[in-house]
Each structure stands twice: as structure tokens, then as C-alpha cells.
Amino acid sequence: MLSSSEVGDAGRVEHHLAALDAAVEGLLAESLSGLSEADVVESLQRMEVSLRKASAAGHRLIVEAVERSIPGNLACRSVNEFLISTLRLSGADAAKRVKGATKVGTWHTVGGEKMDATLPATASAVREGAIGPDHVAAVAQAMRRIPHRAGADEIAVAEKILAEAARATTPEDVTKIGVRLIAHLNPDGAAPDEHDRRRLRGVRIGRQGADLMTPISGMLDPELRALLDPVLAKLARPGMNNPDDPQSPSGDVESPILDRAALANAAARDTRTPAQRNHDALKAALRQLLSSGVLGSHRGLPVTAIITMTLRQLEEASGVVTTASGGTVSIRDALRMAEQAHPVLVLFDHNGRSLHLGRRRRLASADQRLALIASSRGCTRPGCDAPATLTAVHHLAEWKAGGRTDVVNEDLACDGCHALVHDGPGGWKTDVVPEGQKHAGRTAWTAPPHIDPEQKPRVNHRHHLDEYLAAALARHHARRDAEQHRRCEHNERDNRSRGDGTDSGDDQVP
């Protein structure tokens, strides 16, 4: 027989479930034809928030079922089997929900006390409806790959960074951020040493088959990958070098004689997969190399591997550096590549922005582009991880409106993000963060109202995870030190209070 409190709990839960059913039934029956475009967008967003909060409620029920041993009581071998049989879920869906409850659910000790979630910042974002199950899975996957020797502070801050990124971007982007974050936390860790890389490297070319096709597979070392990326960025662009399209432009995407309209039309017709475009690009590259040995330039710079490193990294000869194509190379590999390269020194101000480097022409010079690659490292729109090799130089104040081709009025934006900047509906805006504010001198993007009703300018941290991690660690240490200071002051007050009581002859035991 149920107690009154149990009946009360069951009644309240039943009331909430009935209200939820009624709300969903109402949405299914309601006409949507009278909604404006803005109303449709807002409804989708509010529905998504509710569904994400509902996943947190589902985590609570899974925790309750496990802590009561309900799966075992119903002859199920695991909680996954319990969910599959009870809810008719797929095995993958059941596993995802159980993992989500494990990572962000609130579990209890034997005595009934609540325990902190394994991923506390992520759990908070789920309860607020800011992120969904796929975000949780992406954060959890990244956290599993963080090396155990990383300090507790670094691990805690990494989880906060990933959770914060999940609030603003897609699960796929969270996975990419996790890869970059791990590279900064463990620059010399799990990657094989130079001896192992030499042993593992290789490109295997199989026997030519009856269909005249040849299989190829292998492992590229970091140096070859860094050299290959800019070649593919130049020659594997949609619409270029497409053997299936007789009207596809061939050769150099930066050629002055290239018909841009023909390229746009060819790109619209291009149905090749990325792997097929890479194949055709390699064919075109080898053809050019064999015929002339000259690849020309890409977005105003020679087609080459561009590596950015700090003076401290150069002096210590440790850690990892990034390439303009978004790759990661160890300092040792980078220095070996630099032996036959022409180094370029770029000076930055205290905000990390390049010093004045201007010209009166509309197009940026090669030197300006190099300076922007060194400072911005890739597309500057928040959430975009396009490397510098896939970007164009964007005028913050438009050239046609009198904006100068000066490095302080320029920054990098990939083709897709560049097209988002306009004055029409749904257009993004860009500006420079003013002096005296956080990230002064960086490019801030303001999303349209349907994406960000607050219209808050934001910068992209995707290509500056080292700075972002350092700042997050500093904030974490400051909060920890402040908490320790408060505890010490509290203990000192208690000690003084006990001491005063003893001096006055008070025999009361505190």
C-alpha cells in the first residue's frame, strides 16, 4: 500500500505528464498557417529547448530505475535491455540515453545524498535546454580522450570549455573543438615519436584490377599532410578539375583568366564526393608538376605550407603548431620544414593583432594575408573552423563604403561565412572590438535576430584554443583561490571566537 507522500509524488508526476500530453496534442492540432516566418523560427527554437529539457527528465527516470534495480526486478540483464524492451528503442538509442544519464544525470550515494554529475557544466546546459543528447555524446567522447596525466584543474576547465562551445555550436563542431583542445592539453603525448612515425609512414598502391582501377591506402606523416593540404585546398574546390564535366574549369582556381561564372555554374553541377574531388585534384596537381612544376598562388599567396609558431615555442622547441590549412604539426617537424623555407616575422600589438600594414588597392597584399593568417589563423565567424587556406580577406568596413585595405580593417572569412555578411534580412555584421574591452582588436560578428535575439557581438575562439584554455584556467584558479581564502577567513574567525570564549572563562565546548 502506498504512503500518502508516495501517492502525492505519483499524482504530481501524473499531472505533469498529462499537461505534457495535452500540450503536444494541442501543437499537433493547431494550425500553423497563420504564423509569420519569425514565429516559425521561434517555435522551432522553443520546441527544441523543451525537447532538450525533456531529455534531462529522461535521465532522472533512468537514474531512478537503476538505483531501484528495476531492470533486474523485471528480468532484464541490463538497463539498456530494459529500455529496448520497455520503450521499443534501438540498441544505439538506448546506449546513448544510458551514457547520457551516466555522464550528466544526478546519482545518489547509498545514504541517498546527491553526487555531482560526471560532467557538471554539461549537465547544467542540458537542464537549461541549451544542448541536446548529441552534444552530450560529443563532449563525453572528447573528455574520454584527455590524457590521465592532465591535472584536475585542466580537466575541469576542458569540460567547461566543451560545454560552453556546445551551447553555441553543433555536436560535429564540438567534436572538432575536442580534437584541437586535446592537442593543446597533450601536445607531445599519445602521438608516436619520430621513430614510430618513420616506421608507420607509407602509401600502399595495390595491383591494378580488371577494371583498371588501383587501390591506394597508407599513413601520411605530419609533414606530408601539411604539404598536401594547401594543394587540395587549391585544386579540389567544387567545380574545379572535374573530369565528368567537360565545361569544368581546369588547373588553377586563382588563375586571372579563370571564368568565375563558369566556375560557379560548374560548382552547382558538381556531384562528386570529397574523396573524388581529392582524387581529381591530385591528378591535376601531378599533371601540372610534370608539365611545368609551377602551381602559382592561392588566395594571393604561394601554394605552400604556412606554419605559425610563437617565439616561445621556437625557443623551447616543444609543443605543437598549426598550419594555415588547420592541420597540427609538432615543433620538431615544423623546424625541419622551416630549414628550406623563407621565414616571415610578424609583430603583434598587446592584443595579439598585427601592426599597421595598409595599402590603397582593394585586394589585400600577400604580406597582409600572411599577417592575418598569423593572427587570426582561420575564419573569424564564431563557430566556424575553416582554416586560413579556405578563407578570403574580408573588409570590416566595406571597400565600396570607403573602407581601407588596411590590416586593421581586414580579417579572414571563408566563402560561406563571407556571404553571410550583408544588410538584408538574415545578414550578419562584423566590426572590431573596441579598445578597453575584452578581445580588443579582434573581429566580432553579430548574428541576425533569429539566431541571437540579444544581438551580442562575439569573437571566434576556435583557432585560439591555447589562449582560450589559458584564460579559462586563470579564471578557474582565481575562483579556487578565492574560495580557499574565504574558507581560511572563516576558520580564523571561528578560531578567534573559540579563543575569546576560553579567555573569558567560558567552559562551553564549541
C-alpha positions in Angstrom: 0.0 0.0 0.0 1.4 3.4 -1.0 2.0 6.1 1.6 0.4 9.5 1.3 3.7 11.0 0.3 4.1 8.4 -2.4 0.6 9.0 -3.7 1.3 12.7 -3.7 4.5 12.3 -5.7 2.8 10.0 -8.2 -0.1 12.4 -8.5 2.1 15.3 -9.2 4.1 13.4 -11.8 0.9 12.2 -13.4 -0.3 15.8 -13.5 2.9 17.0 -15.3 2.7 14.1 -17.8 -0.9 14.9 -18.6 -0.1 18.5 -19.1 2.8 17.5 -21.4 0.5 15.2 -23.4 -2.1 17.9 -23.7 0.4 20.4 -24.9 1.8 18.1 -27.6 -1.7 17.2 -28.7 -2.5 20.9 -28.9 0.5 21.6 -31.1 -0.4 18.7 -33.4 -3.9 20.0 -33.8 -3.1 23.7 -34.1 -3.0 25.4 -37.5 0.4 26.8 -38.4 -0.6 28.7 -41.5 -1.1 32.0 -39.6 2.4 32.1 -38.2 4.9 34.5 -39.6 8.4 33.4 -40.6 9.8 34.8 -37.4 7.1 32.9 -35.5 8.0 29.6 -37.2 11.7 30.1 -36.3 10.9 31.0 -32.7 8.5 28.0 -32.3 11.2 25.6 -33.6 13.7 27.1 -31.2 11.3 26.9 -28.2 10.3 23.3 -29.1 14.0 22.3 -29.3 14.7 23.8 -25.8 11.7 21.8 -24.4 12.8 18.6 -26.0 16.3 19.0 -24.6 14.9 19.7 -21.1 12.8 16.6 -21.6 16.0 14.5 -22.2 17.2 15.7 -18.8 13.9 14.5 -17.3 14.5 11.2 -19.0 17.9 11.0 -17.4 16.3 11.3 -14.0 13.9 8.4 -14.7 16.8 6.2 -15.9 18.8 7.0 -12.7 15.7 6.2 -10.7 15.2 2.9 -12.5 18.8 1.9 -12.0 19.1 2.9 -8.3 15.9 0.9 -7.6 17.2 -2.1 -9.6 14.0 -2.0 -11.7 15.7 -3.7 -14.7 16.7 -6.6 -12.6 13.3 -6.9 -11.0 11.8 -7.2 -14.5 14.3 -9.9 -15.5 16.3 -7.6 -17.8 20.0 -8.2 -17.9 20.9 -4.5 -18.2 19.4 -1.1 -18.2 19.9 -1.0 -22.0 17.8 -4.1 -22.4 15.2 -2.6 -20.1 14.9 0.5 -22.3 14.9 -1.5 -25.5 12.1 -3.8 -24.3 10.1 -1.2 -22.5 10.3 1.7 -24.9 11.0 -0.2 -28.2 14.2 1.7 -28.8 17.1 0.7 -31.0 20.2 -0.6 -29.3 22.1 2.5 -30.3 19.4 4.9 -28.9 19.2 3.0 -25.6 23.0 3.1 -25.3 23.1 6.8 -26.0 20.4 7.5 -23.3 22.2 5.4 -20.7 25.5 7.0 -21.4 23.9 10.4 -21.2 22.3 9.6 -17.8 25.7 8.3 -16.6 27.5 11.5 -17.6 25.0 14.2 -16.8 22.5 12.6 -14.6 22.3 13.2 -10.8 23.1 10.0 -9.0 23.0 9.2 -5.2 25.1 7.6 -2.6 23.8 4.6 -0.7 22.7 7.0 2.0 20.7 9.0 -0.5 23.0 12.0 -0.8 23.2 13.6 -4.3 26.5 13.2 -6.1 28.0 15.7 -8.6 27.5 14.8 -12.2 30.5 13.4 -14.1 30.2 16.3 -16.5 28.8 19.1 -14.3 28.9 22.0 -16.8 27.4 19.8 -19.5 24.7 18.6 -17.1 23.8 22.2 -16.3 23.5 23.1 -20.0 21.2 20.0 -20.6 18.9 21.1 -17.7 18.6 24.5 -19.2 17.7 23.1 -22.6 20.8 24.7 -24.2 22.2 21.5 -25.6 20.9 18.1 -26.7 21.9 14.4 -26.4 24.3 14.6 -29.4 26.1 17.5 -27.8 26.5 15.4 -24.6 27.8 12.5 -26.6 30.4 14.7 -28.3 31.6 16.3 -25.0 31.8 12.9 -23.4 33.8 11.5 -26.3 36.3 14.3 -26.1 36.7 14.0 -22.4 37.5 10.3 -22.7 40.5 11.2 -24.9 42.0 13.7 -22.5 45.2 12.2 -21.0 45.0 11.0 -17.4 48.2 12.8 -16.5 46.5 16.2 -17.2 45.8 18.0 -14.0 42.4 18.1 -12.3 42.2 21.8 -13.0 42.9 21.3 -16.7 40.3 18.5 -16.9 37.7 20.6 -15.2 38.3 23.6 -17.4 38.3 21.4 -20.5 34.9 20.2 -19.7 33.7 23.8 -19.1 35.1 24.8 -22.5 33.4 22.0 -24.3 30.1 22.6 -22.6 30.3 26.3 -23.4 31.1 25.5 -27.0 28.2 23.1 -27.1 25.9 25.9 -26.2 26.9 27.9 -29.3 27.6 25.3 -32.0 26.7 21.9 -33.4 27.8 18.5 -32.0 30.1 17.9 -35.0 31.8 21.2 -34.2 32.2 20.2 -30.5 34.0 17.0 -31.7 36.4 19.2 -33.8 36.9 21.5 -30.8 37.7 18.5 -28.7 40.4 17.3 -31.1 42.1 20.8 -31.0 41.7 21.0 -27.2 43.3 17.7 -26.7 46.2 18.7 -28.9 46.8 21.7 -26.7 46.5 19.7 -23.4 48.7 16.9 -24.7 51.0 18.3 -27.4 53.6 15.6 -27.0 51.6 12.8 -25.5 49.8 10.0 -27.3 51.2 10.8 -30.7 54.0 8.4 -31.8 57.6 9.7 -31.7 59.7 10.4 -34.7 61.0 6.8 -34.9 57.4 5.4 -34.9 56.2 7.9 -37.5 59.0 6.8 -39.8 58.0 3.2 -39.2 54.3 3.8 -39.8 54.6 6.1 -42.8 53.8 4.8 -46.2 51.5 4.9 -49.2 50.4 1.5 -50.5 49.5 1.2 -54.1 47.8 -2.1 -54.9 47.6 -4.1 -58.1 45.6 -2.7 -61.0 42.4 -4.6 -61.3 40.5 -5.9 -64.2 38.5 -2.6 -64.3 41.9 -0.8 -64.5 41.4 0.8 -61.1 44.1 0.8 -58.5 43.5 0.7 -54.7 45.6 3.1 -52.6 45.9 3.3 -48.8 48.5 4.3 -46.2 49.6 6.7 -43.5 50.9 10.2 -44.0 53.3 11.7 -41.6 52.5 15.3 -40.3 54.9 16.9 -42.7 53.4 15.3 -45.8 49.9 16.1 -44.6 50.9 19.8 -44.1 52.3 19.9 -47.6 49.2 18.2 -49.1 46.5 20.3 -47.5 47.2 23.5 -49.4 47.4 21.6 -52.7 44.0 20.1 -52.1 42.6 23.4 -50.9 43.6 24.9 -54.3 42.7 22.2 -56.7 39.9 20.2 -55.0 37.4 23.1 -54.9 33.9 22.2 -56.1 33.6 22.7 -59.8 37.3 22.6 -60.5 39.1 19.8 -62.4 36.0 17.7 -62.8 36.6 15.0 -65.5 32.8 14.3 -65.5 32.0 17.8 -66.6 33.5 19.0 -70.0 32.8 22.6 -69.1 34.6 22.4 -65.7 37.5 24.8 -65.4 40.8 23.1 -65.1 44.1 23.9 -63.4 44.3 26.9 -61.1 41.4 28.3 -59.2 43.3 31.6 -58.8 44.2 32.0 -62.5 43.4 35.5 -63.8 41.9 34.0 -66.9 39.5 31.8 -65.0 35.9 32.4 -65.9 34.3 32.9 -62.4 30.8 32.5 -63.8 31.7 29.2 -65.4 33.2 28.0 -62.1 30.1 28.9 -60.1 27.9 27.0 -62.7 30.3 24.0 -62.6 30.2 24.0 -58.8 26.4 23.9 -58.8 26.6 20.9 -61.1 29.4 19.1 -59.2 28.1 16.0 -57.6 31.5 14.5 -56.7 32.2 13.3 -53.1 35.1 15.0 -51.2 37.1 11.8 -51.8 36.5 12.0 -55.6 37.5 15.7 -55.6 40.7 14.9 -53.8 41.5 12.2 -56.3 40.9 14.6 -59.2 42.9 17.3 -57.5 45.9 15.0 -57.1 45.7 14.1 -60.7 45.6 17.7 -61.7 48.5 18.5 -59.4 50.7 15.8 -60.7 49.9 16.8 -64.3 50.9 20.4 -63.5 54.1 19.3 -61.7 55.1 17.1 -64.6 54.4 19.7 -67.2 55.6 22.9 -65.6 56.4 22.4 -61.9 54.6 25.7 -61.1 51.4 25.7 -59.1 51.0 29.5 -58.9 49.3 31.2 -56.0 46.3 30.5 -53.8 44.3 33.5 -52.4 47.2 35.8 -53.0 49.9 33.5 -51.5 52.2 30.8 -52.9 50.8 27.3 -52.6 52.9 26.1 -49.7 52.6 25.0 -46.1 52.3 28.1 -43.9 53.1 27.4 -40.3 52.6 29.8 -37.4 54.6 29.5 -34.2 55.4 31.7 -31.3 58.9 32.8 -30.2 58.5 30.8 -27.0 57.7 27.7 -28.9 60.7 28.3 -31.1 63.0 28.8 -28.1 61.7 25.8 -26.2 61.4 23.5 -29.3 58.3 21.8 -27.8 54.6 21.6 -28.3 52.5 21.7 -31.5 51.9 24.4 -34.1 49.1 24.9 -36.6 49.2 25.2 -40.3 47.1 27.6 -42.4 45.1 24.6 -43.6 44.1 23.8 -40.0 46.5 20.9 -39.5 48.7 20.2 -36.5 52.4 19.7 -36.7 54.9 19.1 -34.0 57.6 21.7 -33.4 60.3 19.3 -34.5 58.6 18.6 -37.8 57.9 22.3 -38.3 61.5 23.3 -37.7 62.7 20.6 -40.2 60.2 22.1 -42.8 61.5 25.6 -42.0 65.1 24.6 -42.9 64.2 25.1 -46.6 61.7 27.9 -46.1 61.7 31.7 -46.1 60.8 32.8 -42.6 58.5 35.8 -42.1 58.5 37.9 -38.9 55.1 39.4 -38.0 54.9 41.8 -35.0 51.7 42.0 -32.9 50.3 44.5 -30.5 49.4 43.7 -26.9 46.0 42.5 -28.1 47.5 40.0 -30.5 46.7 41.9 -33.6 49.1 42.7 -36.4 50.5 46.2 -36.5 49.5 48.6 -39.3 50.0 47.2 -42.8 48.0 49.1 -45.3 47.5 49.8 -49.0 45.2 51.7 -51.2 44.2 48.9 -53.5 41.0 46.9 -52.9 42.8 43.5 -52.8 45.0 42.6 -49.8 48.7 42.1 -50.5 50.4 38.8 -49.8 52.1 40.4 -46.7 48.7 41.4 -45.3 47.3 38.0 -45.8 50.3 36.4 -44.1 49.8 38.8 -41.2 46.1 37.8 -40.9 47.0 34.1 -41.1 49.4 34.5 -38.2 47.0 36.5 -36.1 43.5 35.0 -36.9 44.6 31.5 -38.1 41.3 30.9 -39.9 37.7 32.1 -40.4 36.7 34.6 -37.7 33.0 33.9 -37.6 32.1 32.3 -34.2 31.8 28.6 -34.5 33.5 28.3 -37.9 36.6 26.1 -38.0 37.6 26.7 -41.7 41.4 27.1 -41.8 43.1 30.1 -43.3 43.7 28.3 -46.7 39.9 28.3 -47.2 39.3 31.9 -46.4 39.2 35.2 -48.2 40.3 38.6 -46.8 37.1 40.4 -45.7 36.8 44.2 -45.3 35.2 45.0 -42.0 34.2 48.5 -43.3 33.3 47.8 -46.9 35.6 49.0 -49.6 32.7 50.5 -51.6 31.8 52.4 -48.5 35.3 53.9 -48.1 36.9 51.2 -46.0 40.6 51.0 -46.5 42.6 47.9 -47.4 44.5 48.0 -44.1 45.3 45.1 -41.9 43.3 46.7 -39.1 40.2 46.8 -41.3 40.6 43.3 -42.6 40.2 39.8 -41.4 39.7 36.3 -42.6 36.3 34.7 -43.6 35.6 31.6 -45.5 33.5 31.8 -48.7 30.4 30.6 -46.9 30.7 32.9 -43.9 31.7 35.8 -46.1 28.4 35.5 -48.0 26.5 35.8 -44.7 27.7 39.5 -44.3 25.1 41.7 -45.8 22.4 44.3 -44.9 19.4 42.3 -45.9 17.2 40.0 -43.7 19.3 37.3 -42.0 22.5 39.2 -42.6 25.5 39.1 -40.2 27.5 42.2 -39.2 31.2 42.4 -38.5 33.2 45.0 -36.5 36.4 45.5 -34.5 36.2 45.0 -30.7 36.9 48.5 -29.3 39.9 49.3 -27.1 39.4 48.7 -23.4 37.1 45.7 -24.0 37.9 42.0 -23.8 39.5 40.7 -27.0 40.1 44.3 -28.2 41.2 44.5 -31.8 39.7 41.1 -32.7 36.8 40.8 -35.2 33.4 40.5 -33.6 30.4 39.0 -35.5 26.8 39.9 -34.7 24.3 37.2 -35.7 20.9 38.2 -37.1 18.0 38.4 -34.6 16.5 35.0 -35.4 19.8 33.4 -34.3 20.8 35.7 -31.4 17.9 37.9 -30.2 20.4 39.7 -27.9 22.4 40.9 -30.9 25.6 40.4 -28.9 28.9 40.7 -30.9 31.0 37.6 -30.4 34.5 36.5 -31.4 35.6 33.1 -32.7 37.8 31.2 -30.2 38.0 28.1 -32.4 41.5 28.9 -33.8 42.8 30.3 -30.4 42.2 27.4 -28.1 45.6 27.9 -26.5 44.6 31.4 -25.4 41.0 30.3 -24.5 42.3 27.4 -22.4 44.8 29.7 -20.6 42.1 32.3 -19.8 39.7 29.6 -18.6 42.4 28.1 -16.4 43.2 31.5 -15.0 39.5 32.1 -14.1 39.3 28.6 -12.6 42.4 29.2 -10.4 41.1 32.6 -9.4 37.8 31.1 -8.2 39.5 28.3 -6.4 41.9 30.7 -4.7 39.1 33.0 -3.7 37.2 30.1 -2.2 40.2 28.9 -0.3 40.7 32.5 1.0 37.1 32.6 2.2 37.5 29.3 4.0 40.7 30.4 5.7 39.0 33.7 6.8 36.0 31.7 8.1 38.3 29.3 10.0 40.3 32.2 11.5 37.0 33.8 12.7 36.0 30.5 14.3 39.4 30.2 16.0 39.2 33.7 17.3 35.7 33.1 18.6 36.8 29.9 20.4 39.8 31.8 21.8 37.7 34.6 23.1 35.4 32.1 24.8 38.3 30.4 26.5 39.9 33.6 27.8 36.6 34.7 29.4 36.3 31.5 31.4 33.6 30.1 29.3 33.8 26.3 29.6 31.3 25.6 26.9 32.6 23.2 24.4 32.1 24.6 20.8 
